[in-house]
Amino acid sequence: MDKNRIEGAAKEAKGSVKEAIGKLTGSKTTEAEGKVEKTEGKVQGAVGKTADAARDALKK
């Protein structure tokens, strides 16, 4: 498994928590930062999945 998938999942989870904290506290800045971090995590995870797929294709 590509390290980007793992790091992306962690970043996505952290962003979700940050977004929730922002909503609870009424902090639009924290909420927005959480959304950005969550999106970055999703993108990083997708990069990792693509790397895994390319590696698997080359093994065949």
All heavy atoms as TSV, in Angstrom:
chain	resi	resn	atom	element	x	y	z
A	1	MET	N	N	0.852	-1.169	0.000
A	1	MET	CA	C	0.000	0.000	0.000
A	1	MET	C	C	0.902	1.239	0.000
A	1	MET	O	O	1.838	1.346	0.769
A	1	MET	CB	C	-0.902	-0.007	1.234
A	1	MET	CG	C	-1.819	1.189	1.274
A	1	MET	SD	S	-2.942	1.210	2.672
A	1	MET	CE	C	-4.141	0.014	2.141
A	2	ASP	N	N	0.570	2.168	-0.845
A	2	ASP	CA	C	1.338	3.390	-0.989
A	2	ASP	C	C	1.198	4.264	0.256
A	2	ASP	O	O	0.116	4.366	0.836
A	2	ASP	CB	C	0.856	4.146	-2.229
A	2	ASP	CG	C	1.779	5.275	-2.602
A	2	ASP	OD1	O	2.831	4.988	-3.184
A	2	ASP	OD2	O	1.445	6.430	-2.287
A	3	LYS	N	N	2.298	4.908	0.655
A	3	LYS	CA	C	2.269	5.738	1.859
A	3	LYS	C	C	1.325	6.925	1.693
A	3	LYS	O	O	0.786	7.425	2.678
A	3	LYS	CB	C	3.665	6.217	2.233
A	3	LYS	CG	C	4.251	7.234	1.295
A	3	LYS	CD	C	5.589	7.754	1.785
A	3	LYS	CE	C	6.055	8.815	0.808
A	3	LYS	NZ	N	6.656	9.939	1.460
A	4	ASN	N	N	1.096	7.379	0.470
A	4	ASN	CA	C	0.173	8.492	0.246
A	4	ASN	C	C	-1.257	8.131	0.635
A	4	ASN	O	O	-2.009	8.992	1.081
A	4	ASN	CB	C	0.218	8.955	-1.214
A	4	ASN	CG	C	1.393	9.851	-1.490
A	4	ASN	OD1	O	1.704	10.745	-0.710
A	4	ASN	ND2	N	2.064	9.607	-2.597
A	5	ARG	N	N	-1.617	6.877	0.461
A	5	ARG	CA	C	-2.962	6.443	0.856
A	5	ARG	C	C	-3.129	6.552	2.363
A	5	ARG	O	O	-4.157	7.019	2.852
A	5	ARG	CB	C	-3.222	5.010	0.398
A	5	ARG	CG	C	-3.392	4.899	-1.103
A	5	ARG	CD	C	-3.631	3.486	-1.526
A	5	ARG	NE	N	-4.994	3.102	-1.223
A	5	ARG	CZ	C	-5.524	1.937	-1.559
A	5	ARG	NH1	N	-4.800	1.052	-2.203
A	5	ARG	NH2	N	-6.755	1.653	-1.249
A	6	ILE	N	N	-2.121	6.123	3.091
A	6	ILE	CA	C	-2.178	6.151	4.550
A	6	ILE	C	C	-2.169	7.589	5.056
A	6	ILE	O	O	-3.003	7.980	5.888
A	6	ILE	CB	C	-0.999	5.353	5.148
A	6	ILE	CG1	C	-1.120	3.884	4.734
A	6	ILE	CG2	C	-0.948	5.491	6.658
A	6	ILE	CD1	C	0.133	3.075	4.941
A	7	GLU	N	N	-1.226	8.383	4.554
A	7	GLU	CA	C	-1.141	9.777	4.973
A	7	GLU	C	C	-2.396	10.554	4.575
A	7	GLU	O	O	-2.862	11.412	5.319
A	7	GLU	CB	C	0.096	10.429	4.366
A	7	GLU	CG	C	1.392	9.911	4.944
A	7	GLU	CD	C	2.626	10.439	4.219
A	7	GLU	OE1	O	2.497	11.250	3.289
A	7	GLU	OE2	O	3.731	10.023	4.602
A	8	GLY	N	N	-2.934	10.250	3.411
A	8	GLY	CA	C	-4.152	10.919	2.954
A	8	GLY	C	C	-5.335	10.610	3.846
A	8	GLY	O	O	-6.129	11.498	4.180
A	9	ALA	N	N	-5.460	9.362	4.257
A	9	ALA	CA	C	-6.560	8.980	5.148
A	9	ALA	C	C	-6.431	9.679	6.499
A	9	ALA	O	O	-7.427	10.141	7.066
A	9	ALA	CB	C	-6.578	7.464	5.339
A	10	ALA	N	N	-5.205	9.774	6.994
A	10	ALA	CA	C	-4.978	10.454	8.274
A	10	ALA	C	C	-5.307	11.942	8.159
A	10	ALA	O	O	-5.955	12.517	9.046
A	10	ALA	CB	C	-3.544	10.264	8.719
A	11	LYS	N	N	-4.888	12.553	7.075
A	11	LYS	CA	C	-5.153	13.980	6.866
A	11	LYS	C	C	-6.653	14.228	6.705
A	11	LYS	O	O	-7.192	15.212	7.208
A	11	LYS	CB	C	-4.405	14.481	5.630
A	11	LYS	CG	C	-4.418	15.990	5.478
A	11	LYS	CD	C	-3.632	16.443	4.265
A	11	LYS	CE	C	-2.163	16.442	4.570
A	11	LYS	NZ	N	-1.371	17.099	3.515
A	12	GLU	N	N	-7.323	13.317	6.021
A	12	GLU	CA	C	-8.772	13.441	5.825
A	12	GLU	C	C	-9.500	13.349	7.163
A	12	GLU	O	O	-10.420	14.135	7.445
A	12	GLU	CB	C	-9.254	12.349	4.879
A	12	GLU	CG	C	-10.664	12.527	4.400
A	12	GLU	CD	C	-11.061	11.503	3.354
A	12	GLU	OE1	O	-10.189	10.829	2.772
A	12	GLU	OE2	O	-12.262	11.378	3.119
A	13	ALA	N	N	-9.088	12.423	8.007
A	13	ALA	CA	C	-9.704	12.274	9.328
A	13	ALA	C	C	-9.450	13.508	10.185
A	13	ALA	O	O	-10.359	14.015	10.849
A	13	ALA	CB	C	-9.163	11.030	10.020
A	14	LYS	N	N	-8.222	13.997	10.156
A	14	LYS	CA	C	-7.875	15.186	10.929
A	14	LYS	C	C	-8.696	16.388	10.454
A	14	LYS	O	O	-9.179	17.186	11.267
A	14	LYS	CB	C	-6.376	15.473	10.780
A	14	LYS	CG	C	-5.889	16.634	11.585
A	14	LYS	CD	C	-4.391	16.829	11.388
A	14	LYS	CE	C	-3.902	18.121	11.992
A	14	LYS	NZ	N	-2.515	18.410	11.633
A	15	GLY	N	N	-8.869	16.503	9.150
A	15	GLY	CA	C	-9.669	17.596	8.592
A	15	GLY	C	C	-11.124	17.505	9.012
A	15	GLY	O	O	-11.759	18.523	9.307
A	16	SER	N	N	-11.653	16.290	9.065
A	16	SER	CA	C	-13.046	16.100	9.494
A	16	SER	C	C	-13.237	16.541	10.938
A	16	SER	O	O	-14.227	17.192	11.273
A	16	SER	CB	C	-13.453	14.633	9.349
A	16	SER	OG	O	-13.497	14.267	7.999
A	17	VAL	N	N	-12.269	16.190	11.783
A	17	VAL	CA	C	-12.341	16.582	13.196
A	17	VAL	C	C	-12.256	18.093	13.316
A	17	VAL	O	O	-13.038	18.726	14.042
A	17	VAL	CB	C	-11.221	15.894	14.010
A	17	VAL	CG1	C	-11.125	16.470	15.402
A	17	VAL	CG2	C	-11.453	14.392	14.063
A	18	LYS	N	N	-11.328	18.689	12.592
A	18	LYS	CA	C	-11.140	20.140	12.641
A	18	LYS	C	C	-12.397	20.859	12.154
A	18	LYS	O	O	-12.815	21.867	12.729
A	18	LYS	CB	C	-9.939	20.519	11.784
A	18	LYS	CG	C	-9.359	21.862	12.059
A	18	LYS	CD	C	-8.047	22.006	11.285
A	18	LYS	CE	C	-7.229	23.143	11.794
A	18	LYS	NZ	N	-5.959	23.265	11.064
A	19	GLU	N	N	-13.003	20.334	11.109
A	19	GLU	CA	C	-14.235	20.921	10.570
A	19	GLU	C	C	-15.352	20.851	11.606
A	19	GLU	O	O	-16.086	21.823	11.816
A	19	GLU	CB	C	-14.645	20.191	9.294
A	19	GLU	CG	C	-15.881	20.741	8.633
A	19	GLU	CD	C	-16.276	19.966	7.388
A	19	GLU	OE1	O	-15.625	18.956	7.041
A	19	GLU	OE2	O	-17.252	20.372	6.754
A	20	ALA	N	N	-15.475	19.717	12.272
A	20	ALA	CA	C	-16.512	19.548	13.296
A	20	ALA	C	C	-16.287	20.499	14.470
A	20	ALA	O	O	-17.239	21.091	14.988
A	20	ALA	CB	C	-16.535	18.105	13.784
A	21	ILE	N	N	-15.034	20.649	14.877
A	21	ILE	CA	C	-14.720	21.577	15.964
A	21	ILE	C	C	-15.093	22.999	15.561
A	21	ILE	O	O	-15.650	23.758	16.363
A	21	ILE	CB	C	-13.234	21.477	16.363
A	21	ILE	CG1	C	-12.972	20.144	17.067
A	21	ILE	CG2	C	-12.813	22.639	17.257
A	21	ILE	CD1	C	-11.514	19.829	17.296
A	22	GLY	N	N	-14.796	23.350	14.330
A	22	GLY	CA	C	-15.153	24.680	13.825
A	22	GLY	C	C	-16.649	24.911	13.859
A	22	GLY	O	O	-17.117	25.999	14.226
A	23	LYS	N	N	-17.413	23.889	13.487
A	23	LYS	CA	C	-18.874	24.016	13.513
A	23	LYS	C	C	-19.383	24.163	14.943
A	23	LYS	O	O	-20.270	24.970	15.212
A	23	LYS	CB	C	-19.525	22.799	12.860
A	23	LYS	CG	C	-19.424	22.795	11.350
A	23	LYS	CD	C	-20.095	21.568	10.759
A	23	LYS	CE	C	-19.956	21.557	9.250
A	23	LYS	NZ	N	-20.574	20.379	8.646
A	24	LEU	N	N	-18.817	23.378	15.859
A	24	LEU	CA	C	-19.255	23.427	17.255
A	24	LEU	C	C	-18.938	24.756	17.922
A	24	LEU	O	O	-19.730	25.261	18.718
A	24	LEU	CB	C	-18.621	22.290	18.065
A	24	LEU	CG	C	-19.146	20.893	17.794
A	24	LEU	CD1	C	-18.294	19.861	18.529
A	24	LEU	CD2	C	-20.598	20.769	18.236
A	25	THR	N	N	-17.765	25.294	17.610
A	25	THR	CA	C	-17.349	26.539	18.247
A	25	THR	C	C	-17.814	27.774	17.488
A	25	THR	O	O	-17.682	28.882	17.990
A	25	THR	CB	C	-15.809	26.596	18.384
A	25	THR	OG1	O	-15.220	26.548	17.086
A	25	THR	CG2	C	-15.292	25.457	19.244
A	26	GLY	N	N	-18.333	27.578	16.296
A	26	GLY	CA	C	-18.784	28.709	15.487
A	26	GLY	C	C	-17.642	29.411	14.775
A	26	GLY	O	O	-17.808	30.526	14.301
A	27	SER	N	N	-16.487	28.772	14.712
A	27	SER	CA	C	-15.315	29.355	14.057
A	27	SER	C	C	-15.325	28.987	12.577
A	27	SER	O	O	-15.023	27.855	12.204
A	27	SER	CB	C	-14.026	28.851	14.719
A	27	SER	OG	O	-12.907	29.285	13.984
A	28	LYS	N	N	-15.664	29.954	11.760
A	28	LYS	CA	C	-15.701	29.715	10.312
A	28	LYS	C	C	-14.300	29.426	9.766
A	28	LYS	O	O	-14.135	28.646	8.834
A	28	LYS	CB	C	-16.306	30.913	9.577
A	28	LYS	CG	C	-17.755	31.168	9.929
A	28	LYS	CD	C	-18.631	30.053	9.419
A	28	LYS	CE	C	-20.088	30.341	9.721
A	28	LYS	NZ	N	-20.937	29.204	9.420
A	29	THR	N	N	-13.286	30.052	10.371
A	29	THR	CA	C	-11.914	29.837	9.928
A	29	THR	C	C	-11.491	28.393	10.166
A	29	THR	O	O	-10.954	27.740	9.263
A	29	THR	CB	C	-10.945	30.785	10.671
A	29	THR	OG1	O	-11.369	32.132	10.456
A	29	THR	CG2	C	-9.524	30.615	10.180
A	30	THR	N	N	-11.720	27.886	11.368
A	30	THR	CA	C	-11.356	26.505	11.687
A	30	THR	C	C	-12.142	25.525	10.826
A	30	THR	O	O	-11.603	24.530	10.344
A	30	THR	CB	C	-11.594	26.219	13.185
A	30	THR	OG1	O	-10.850	27.155	13.950
A	30	THR	CG2	C	-11.167	24.816	13.560
A	31	GLU	N	N	-13.409	25.815	10.632
A	31	GLU	CA	C	-14.248	24.954	9.795
A	31	GLU	C	C	-13.711	24.912	8.358
A	31	GLU	O	O	-13.595	23.844	7.757
A	31	GLU	CB	C	-15.682	25.470	9.799
A	31	GLU	CG	C	-16.661	24.593	9.068
A	31	GLU	CD	C	-18.089	25.115	9.121
A	31	GLU	OE1	O	-18.383	26.032	9.910
A	31	GLU	OE2	O	-18.914	24.587	8.359
A	32	ALA	N	N	-13.343	26.072	7.827
A	32	ALA	CA	C	-12.817	26.141	6.462
A	32	ALA	C	C	-11.472	25.419	6.363
A	32	ALA	O	O	-11.223	24.703	5.383
A	32	ALA	CB	C	-12.667	27.593	6.029
A	33	GLU	N	N	-10.614	25.597	7.372
A	33	GLU	CA	C	-9.327	24.899	7.374
A	33	GLU	C	C	-9.541	23.385	7.375
A	33	GLU	O	O	-8.824	22.648	6.711
A	33	GLU	CB	C	-8.503	25.313	8.588
A	33	GLU	CG	C	-7.958	26.725	8.515
A	33	GLU	CD	C	-7.311	27.179	9.813
A	33	GLU	OE1	O	-7.326	26.426	10.817
A	33	GLU	OE2	O	-6.788	28.310	9.832
A	34	GLY	N	N	-10.518	22.938	8.135
A	34	GLY	CA	C	-10.829	21.513	8.183
A	34	GLY	C	C	-11.288	20.984	6.840
A	34	GLY	O	O	-10.884	19.900	6.411
A	35	LYS	N	N	-12.120	21.762	6.164
A	35	LYS	CA	C	-12.603	21.347	4.844
A	35	LYS	C	C	-11.448	21.244	3.849
A	35	LYS	O	O	-11.379	20.297	3.064
A	35	LYS	CB	C	-13.650	22.331	4.325
A	35	LYS	CG	C	-14.984	22.213	5.012
A	35	LYS	CD	C	-15.996	23.198	4.445
A	35	LYS	CE	C	-17.319	23.073	5.178
A	35	LYS	NZ	N	-18.345	23.974	4.641
A	36	VAL	N	N	-10.547	22.219	3.906
A	36	VAL	CA	C	-9.391	22.209	3.006
A	36	VAL	C	C	-8.514	20.999	3.293
A	36	VAL	O	O	-8.084	20.289	2.380
A	36	VAL	CB	C	-8.584	23.524	3.138
A	36	VAL	CG1	C	-7.235	23.411	2.435
A	36	VAL	CG2	C	-9.370	24.691	2.588
A	37	GLU	N	N	-8.249	20.756	4.575
A	37	GLU	CA	C	-7.396	19.630	4.958
A	37	GLU	C	C	-8.033	18.295	4.556
A	37	GLU	O	O	-7.358	17.379	4.100
A	37	GLU	CB	C	-7.146	19.663	6.463
A	37	GLU	CG	C	-5.971	18.855	6.895
A	37	GLU	CD	C	-5.492	19.197	8.286
A	37	GLU	OE1	O	-5.843	20.262	8.817
A	37	GLU	OE2	O	-4.761	18.367	8.842
A	38	LYS	N	N	-9.336	18.203	4.708
A	38	LYS	CA	C	-10.053	16.984	4.324
A	38	LYS	C	C	-9.936	16.756	2.811
A	38	LYS	O	O	-9.684	15.636	2.368
A	38	LYS	CB	C	-11.519	17.111	4.746
A	38	LYS	CG	C	-12.305	15.832	4.635
A	38	LYS	CD	C	-13.622	15.884	5.388
A	38	LYS	CE	C	-14.605	16.816	4.794
A	38	LYS	NZ	N	-15.949	16.686	5.390
A	39	THR	N	N	-10.075	17.817	2.043
A	39	THR	CA	C	-9.959	17.710	0.593
A	39	THR	C	C	-8.546	17.325	0.185
A	39	THR	O	O	-8.352	16.482	-0.700
A	39	THR	CB	C	-10.366	19.039	-0.075
A	39	THR	OG1	O	-11.717	19.340	0.302
A	39	THR	CG2	C	-10.278	18.951	-1.581
A	40	GLU	N	N	-7.550	17.932	0.842
A	40	GLU	CA	C	-6.158	17.567	0.564
A	40	GLU	C	C	-5.927	16.084	0.836
A	40	GLU	O	O	-5.225	15.405	0.087
A	40	GLU	CB	C	-5.203	18.389	1.431
A	40	GLU	CG	C	-5.089	19.844	1.030
A	40	GLU	CD	C	-4.270	20.659	2.024
A	40	GLU	OE1	O	-3.920	20.148	3.114
A	40	GLU	OE2	O	-3.986	21.824	1.706
A	41	GLY	N	N	-6.521	15.585	1.908
A	41	GLY	CA	C	-6.389	14.169	2.242
A	41	GLY	C	C	-7.009	13.273	1.189
A	41	GLY	O	O	-6.447	12.231	0.827
A	42	LYS	N	N	-8.161	13.685	0.680
A	42	LYS	CA	C	-8.819	12.895	-0.367
A	42	LYS	C	C	-7.961	12.848	-1.622
A	42	LYS	O	O	-7.815	11.794	-2.249
A	42	LYS	CB	C	-10.195	13.489	-0.700
A	42	LYS	CG	C	-11.232	13.235	0.358
A	42	LYS	CD	C	-12.575	13.831	-0.030
A	42	LYS	CE	C	-13.597	13.580	1.065
A	42	LYS	NZ	N	-14.917	14.118	0.726
A	43	VAL	N	N	-7.378	13.984	-1.990
A	43	VAL	CA	C	-6.532	14.046	-3.177
A	43	VAL	C	C	-5.285	13.186	-2.979
A	43	VAL	O	O	-4.902	12.416	-3.870
A	43	VAL	CB	C	-6.149	15.512	-3.500
A	43	VAL	CG1	C	-5.068	15.574	-4.577
A	43	VAL	CG2	C	-7.376	16.300	-3.927
A	44	GLN	N	N	-4.658	13.306	-1.812
A	44	GLN	CA	C	-3.461	12.523	-1.529
A	44	GLN	C	C	-3.779	11.028	-1.547
A	44	GLN	O	O	-3.004	10.229	-2.054
A	44	GLN	CB	C	-2.869	12.931	-0.178
A	44	GLN	CG	C	-1.521	12.320	0.089
A	44	GLN	CD	C	-0.869	12.870	1.340
A	44	GLN	OE1	O	-1.452	13.658	2.067
A	44	GLN	NE2	N	0.350	12.458	1.594
A	45	GLY	N	N	-4.939	10.650	-1.034
A	45	GLY	CA	C	-5.353	9.252	-1.073
A	45	GLY	C	C	-5.551	8.759	-2.495
A	45	GLY	O	O	-5.184	7.631	-2.836
A	46	ALA	N	N	-6.115	9.621	-3.325
A	46	ALA	CA	C	-6.323	9.254	-4.726
A	46	ALA	C	C	-4.990	9.064	-5.446
A	46	ALA	O	O	-4.843	8.154	-6.263
A	46	ALA	CB	C	-7.155	10.325	-5.433
A	47	VAL	N	N	-4.022	9.906	-5.124
A	47	VAL	CA	C	-2.681	9.763	-5.709
A	47	VAL	C	C	-2.090	8.417	-5.298
A	47	VAL	O	O	-1.499	7.704	-6.115
A	47	VAL	CB	C	-1.770	10.937	-5.273
A	47	VAL	CG1	C	-0.309	10.656	-5.625
A	47	VAL	CG2	C	-2.224	12.230	-5.917
A	48	GLY	N	N	-2.264	8.067	-4.047
A	48	GLY	CA	C	-1.768	6.780	-3.562
A	48	GLY	C	C	-2.431	5.606	-4.243
A	48	GLY	O	O	-1.773	4.618	-4.587
A	49	LYS	N	N	-3.734	5.696	-4.463
A	49	LYS	CA	C	-4.454	4.618	-5.152
A	49	LYS	C	C	-3.956	4.475	-6.582
A	49	LYS	O	O	-3.794	3.364	-7.085
A	49	LYS	CB	C	-5.961	4.900	-5.150
A	49	LYS	CG	C	-6.613	4.683	-3.812
A	49	LYS	CD	C	-8.104	4.974	-3.883
A	49	LYS	CE	C	-8.729	4.874	-2.503
A	49	LYS	NZ	N	-10.156	5.201	-2.519
A	50	THR	N	N	-3.698	5.605	-7.229
A	50	THR	CA	C	-3.187	5.575	-8.590
A	50	THR	C	C	-1.798	4.948	-8.641
A	50	THR	O	O	-1.500	4.134	-9.523
A	50	THR	CB	C	-3.131	7.009	-9.180
A	50	THR	OG1	O	-4.453	7.566	-9.133
A	50	THR	CG2	C	-2.636	7.006	-10.610
A	51	ALA	N	N	-0.964	5.291	-7.673
A	51	ALA	CA	C	0.375	4.704	-7.603
A	51	ALA	C	C	0.304	3.202	-7.384
A	51	ALA	O	O	1.052	2.432	-8.002
A	51	ALA	CB	C	1.197	5.361	-6.503
A	52	ASP	N	N	-0.601	2.776	-6.521
A	52	ASP	CA	C	-0.789	1.338	-6.285
A	52	ASP	C	C	-1.243	0.629	-7.555
A	52	ASP	O	O	-0.762	-0.449	-7.896
A	52	ASP	CB	C	-1.811	1.099	-5.172
A	52	ASP	CG	C	-1.236	1.317	-3.783
A	52	ASP	OD1	O	0.007	1.328	-3.635
A	52	ASP	OD2	O	-2.033	1.457	-2.844
A	53	ALA	N	N	-2.186	1.252	-8.261
A	53	ALA	CA	C	-2.704	0.640	-9.494
A	53	ALA	C	C	-1.599	0.544	-10.549
A	53	ALA	O	O	-1.490	-0.478	-11.244
A	53	ALA	CB	C	-3.870	1.453	-10.023
A	54	ALA	N	N	-0.777	1.577	-10.654
A	54	ALA	CA	C	0.322	1.562	-11.628
A	54	ALA	C	C	1.336	0.472	-11.249
A	54	ALA	O	O	1.813	-0.253	-12.130
A	54	ALA	CB	C	0.997	2.914	-11.670
A	55	ARG	N	N	1.639	0.368	-9.981
A	55	ARG	CA	C	2.592	-0.643	-9.531
A	55	ARG	C	C	2.049	-2.039	-9.815
A	55	ARG	O	O	2.778	-2.918	-10.282
A	55	ARG	CB	C	2.856	-0.469	-8.030
A	55	ARG	CG	C	4.026	-1.259	-7.510
A	55	ARG	CD	C	4.336	-0.997	-6.038
A	55	ARG	NE	N	4.478	0.408	-5.704
A	55	ARG	CZ	C	3.608	1.106	-4.952
A	55	ARG	NH1	N	2.551	0.519	-4.438
A	55	ARG	NH2	N	3.810	2.363	-4.683
A	56	ASP	N	N	0.764	-2.251	-9.542
A	56	ASP	CA	C	0.149	-3.549	-9.801
A	56	ASP	C	C	0.132	-3.877	-11.292
A	56	ASP	O	O	0.351	-5.019	-11.688
A	56	ASP	CB	C	-1.273	-3.588	-9.247
A	56	ASP	CG	C	-1.313	-3.588	-7.733
A	56	ASP	OD1	O	-0.265	-3.845	-7.098
A	56	ASP	OD2	O	-2.395	-3.312	-7.168
A	57	ALA	N	N	-0.121	-2.866	-12.127
A	57	ALA	CA	C	-0.151	-3.083	-13.576
A	57	ALA	C	C	1.225	-3.465	-14.100
A	57	ALA	O	O	1.350	-4.282	-15.014
A	57	ALA	CB	C	-0.656	-1.831	-14.270
A	58	LEU	N	N	2.271	-2.883	-13.517
A	58	LEU	CA	C	3.628	-3.191	-13.972
A	58	LEU	C	C	4.068	-4.584	-13.546
A	58	LEU	O	O	4.911	-5.196	-14.199
A	58	LEU	CB	C	4.609	-2.154	-13.424
A	58	LEU	CG	C	4.502	-0.757	-14.030
A	58	LEU	CD1	C	5.422	0.211	-13.298
A	58	LEU	CD2	C	4.847	-0.783	-15.511
A	59	LYS	N	N	3.488	-5.094	-12.466
A	59	LYS	CA	C	3.839	-6.431	-11.989
A	59	LYS	C	C	3.264	-7.520	-12.868
A	59	LYS	O	O	3.734	-8.637	-12.872
A	59	LYS	CB	C	3.361	-6.621	-10.547
A	59	LYS	CG	C	4.182	-5.870	-9.548
A	59	LYS	CD	C	3.691	-6.132	-8.142
A	59	LYS	CE	C	4.509	-5.368	-7.113
A	59	LYS	NZ	N	4.032	-5.606	-5.753
A	60	LYS	N	N	2.209	-7.211	-13.612
A	60	LYS	CA	C	1.522	-8.223	-14.431
A	60	LYS	C	C	2.224	-8.482	-15.699
A	60	LYS	O	O	3.001	-8.123	-16.309
A	60	LYS	CB	C	0.086	-7.793	-14.716
A	60	LYS	CG	C	-0.744	-7.836	-13.484
A	60	LYS	CD	C	-2.176	-7.465	-13.786
A	60	LYS	CE	C	-2.976	-7.523	-12.485
A	60	LYS	NZ	N	-4.346	-7.240	-12.675
